[in-house]
């Protein structure tokens, strides 16, 4: 009898060790709600469909994906158009978007693309490991809502409702005495959209992918304006580094005027360093 019990226990342990337990790949949360999704559960969503993205911003070519509409998942989590949502990727990228962009009807359509085991995606950077998967926010008709490249987070791991950036991180704000139409205020808006998803400033921000832009030194303190513009427009032209993750930002994404205002904001913040 003792031998039979040992054999049964060994068989049970072997069976358990052979099981493949699914790991959640995405969490969607607010203050009272959190839903963890496994990849297979997302693939079982009723809205799953095959979509064609003609100008994918990460792969720079047309791509075809298995994807689910993002709107129903957000509405299930109680997200409203007035909310701010933080999208966090596994590589440290983090971008805060207005939920109104994602929930608008008749505008750009956000989808959650899902990388499947039987059809893996190519590397984001040719010749280097790492795809945009397993989850990637993609858009159909992005031009209808002015969707910029920072709004396509890949390797997505979490979506959560948060307070707006300027409330969570007041040390990012320019001086309150500036007039409402100050170019520096527009520069702050451009910074939040284009820089904050990767960088911090004054030790504040959600991302940890790139250096702080004010502590200990602000780039306006050691680079002349023409070189700063080159750094934004074509980083490799200023500093060649194959491992650099900083993308080039063209005038369609960031106009010359907005770039001027962004640099004005950085210069302004160099006088507002935190200790």
PyMOL commands that set and color helices and strands:
alter all, ss='L'
color gray80, all
select helices_A, chain A and resi 2-18+39-43+70-76+99-103+142-144+149-151+165-168+170-172+183-194+219-221+225-233+235-238+256-269
alter helices_A, ss='H'
color red, helices_A
select strands_A, chain A and resi 24-29+34-38+49-53+63-69+84-89+94-98+109-114+135-140+156-162
alter strands_A, ss='S'
color yellow, strands_A
deselect
rebuild
show_as cartoon
